[in-house]
Each structure stands twice: as C-alpha cells, then as structure tokens.
C-alpha cells in the first residue's frame, strides 16, 4: 500500500487514527449492548484479531474501556485497567457524547486520569454516540526509554 493510501485509511478508519496496529493484543472492558459495533469491528480489523474480553488474564498492548457515568468510580476503573496493559501501553476510554445517557464530564475524565497516573494524549470523536480519550501511562510519555 502506498503512503498516500495509508494516510487515507487513517482518516477513514477511526481505529487506525487511534493508533491500533496489526498484531496488538487489545482487551475490551465495559462491553454492553450500547457499544459502537462499527468501532469494535474497525479495531479488530486494524489489529487483525478479536478483542480480548474482561476475562483475559495476560498482559495486553492496549485496553478499550467503555465507560458510562453510572458505571461506578472512573478513577478506580482506570487504575484497574492499567494493571492489564504493557508498560507504555494506552487505554482508549470511550464515553457517551454530550446529551447521551451516561455522559461523563470532560473535567471528570481529566481528574480521574490524572489521579490514576495517566495522561490524556488526545480526544477524538469515534462515532455517532461515543467520544474517545486516549490515555497513556507515564512511562509511555517518557521518550527514549528502552
């Protein structure tokens, strides 16, 4: 595939735009009937594998975390999610968009991420009903560490 085609795919495939790559092990937490199936399929296509469920007991390269306001304490959920990922891995926190049931305030996300020791790398619209925040572990933010 040409570099131009790669860039076109990144613009059209939200999973590629979020940095998911072939061969990655991605664990999914918080799955329910309201999740964005198209995004899930795009991630599976990007990693060329199925998403691992909450019972997966090995280390993942990344975590996809679906979270709604009524799902409990976001800080606790984020701390738990960090135990499942490789050093330098990322958590894609997916929350309902403004006006949707289960909406989470951006300030709550920022506060919970900071308290959990994560840094927000970028936020992105990932579908009609969901917004995504890419959260990185502090070690991922330190460049040059081998």
C-alpha positions as CSV (number, residue, x, y, z in Angstrom):
1,X,0.0,0.0,0.0
2,X,1.3,3.5,-0.8
3,X,1.9,6.1,1.9
4,X,-1.0,8.1,0.4
5,X,-3.3,5.1,0.8
6,X,-2.1,4.5,4.4
7,X,-2.9,8.2,5.2
8,X,-6.3,7.9,3.6
9,X,-7.0,4.8,5.7
10,X,-6.0,6.6,8.8
11,X,-8.5,9.3,8.0
12,X,-11.4,6.9,7.3
13,X,-10.7,4.2,9.9
14,X,-11.0,5.6,13.4
15,X,-9.1,2.6,14.8
16,X,-6.1,3.3,12.6
17,X,-6.4,7.0,13.5
18,X,-6.3,6.0,17.2
19,X,-3.0,4.1,16.7
20,X,-4.2,0.5,16.7
21,X,-1.8,-1.7,14.7
22,X,-1.7,-5.3,13.4
23,X,-0.6,-7.8,15.9
24,X,-1.6,-5.8,19.0
25,X,-3.4,-7.6,21.8
26,X,-6.3,-5.3,22.8
27,X,-8.5,-6.0,25.9
28,X,-12.1,-4.7,26.0
29,X,-13.7,-3.7,29.3
30,X,-17.2,-2.4,29.9
31,X,-18.8,-4.1,26.8
32,X,-22.6,-3.7,26.8
33,X,-25.4,-3.7,24.2
34,X,-24.9,0.1,23.7
35,X,-21.3,0.0,22.4
36,X,-20.4,1.1,18.9
37,X,-20.2,-2.1,16.9
38,X,-18.7,-0.4,13.9
39,X,-15.8,0.9,16.0
40,X,-15.3,-2.5,17.6
41,X,-15.1,-4.1,14.1
42,X,-12.7,-1.4,12.9
43,X,-10.4,-2.1,15.9
44,X,-10.5,-5.8,15.2
45,X,-9.7,-5.1,11.5
46,X,-6.8,-2.9,12.5
47,X,-5.3,-5.4,14.9
48,X,-6.2,-8.3,12.7
49,X,-7.6,-10.2,15.7
50,X,-10.5,-10.3,18.0
51,X,-10.7,-8.1,21.1
52,X,-10.0,-9.9,24.3
53,X,-12.8,-9.8,26.9
54,X,-12.7,-8.9,30.5
55,X,-11.7,-12.5,31.5
56,X,-8.4,-12.3,29.5
57,X,-5.7,-12.8,32.1
58,X,-2.5,-11.9,30.3
59,X,-0.9,-8.5,29.5
60,X,-2.4,-6.5,26.6
61,X,-0.8,-3.8,24.4
62,X,-3.9,-1.6,24.9
63,X,-7.3,-1.5,26.6
64,X,-10.6,-0.3,25.1
65,X,-12.7,0.9,28.0
66,X,-16.4,1.6,27.5
67,X,-17.5,3.8,30.5
68,X,-20.8,5.4,31.4
69,X,-21.5,7.8,34.2
70,X,-23.4,5.0,36.1
71,X,-20.6,2.5,35.8
72,X,-19.0,3.5,39.2
73,X,-15.9,5.4,40.0
74,X,-13.9,6.2,36.9
75,X,-10.6,6.6,38.8
76,X,-11.0,3.0,40.2
77,X,-11.9,1.6,36.8
78,X,-8.8,3.3,35.2
79,X,-6.5,2.1,37.9
80,X,-7.8,-1.4,37.4
81,X,-7.4,-1.1,33.6
82,X,-3.7,-0.1,33.9
83,X,-3.0,-3.5,35.5
84,X,-3.9,-5.2,32.2
85,X,-1.6,-3.3,29.9
86,X,2.1,-3.4,28.9
87,X,4.4,-0.7,30.2
88,X,3.9,2.2,27.8
89,X,0.5,0.9,26.7
90,X,-2.6,3.0,26.2
91,X,-6.2,3.0,27.3
92,X,-8.8,4.2,24.9
93,X,-11.5,5.5,27.2
94,X,-14.9,5.6,25.4
95,X,-17.7,7.7,26.9
96,X,-21.1,8.7,25.7
97,X,-21.2,12.0,23.9
98,X,-22.8,15.1,25.3
99,X,-26.6,14.7,25.7
100,X,-26.4,10.9,25.6
101,X,-27.4,8.7,28.5
102,X,-24.3,8.0,30.7
103,X,-22.4,11.2,29.6
104,X,-19.2,11.8,31.6
105,X,-18.0,15.4,32.0
106,X,-14.5,16.0,30.4
107,X,-13.3,17.5,33.7
108,X,-14.2,14.2,35.5
109,X,-12.3,12.3,32.8
110,X,-9.2,14.6,33.2
111,X,-9.3,14.4,37.0
112,X,-9.8,10.6,37.1
113,X,-7.0,10.1,34.5
114,X,-4.6,12.3,36.5
115,X,-5.4,10.6,39.8
116,X,-4.9,7.2,38.1
117,X,-1.5,8.3,36.9
118,X,-2.4,8.6,33.3
119,X,-2.0,11.4,30.8
120,X,-4.6,12.3,28.2
121,X,-2.8,12.1,24.8
122,X,-5.7,13.1,22.6
123,X,-9.5,13.1,22.5
124,X,-11.4,12.2,19.3
125,X,-14.9,11.6,18.1
126,X,-15.2,7.9,17.4
127,X,-18.8,7.5,16.4
128,X,-22.3,8.9,16.5
129,X,-22.7,8.3,20.2
130,X,-19.2,7.9,21.7
131,X,-16.2,10.1,22.3
132,X,-12.7,8.6,22.9
133,X,-9.9,9.8,25.1
134,X,-6.5,8.2,24.5
135,X,-4.8,7.8,27.9
136,X,-1.2,6.9,28.2
137,X,0.8,5.5,31.1
138,X,3.5,7.9,32.4
139,X,6.2,5.6,31.1
140,X,4.8,6.0,27.6
141,X,5.3,9.7,27.8
142,X,9.0,9.4,28.5
143,X,10.6,9.2,25.1
144,X,13.9,7.4,24.6
145,X,13.3,4.8,27.3
146,X,14.4,1.4,26.1
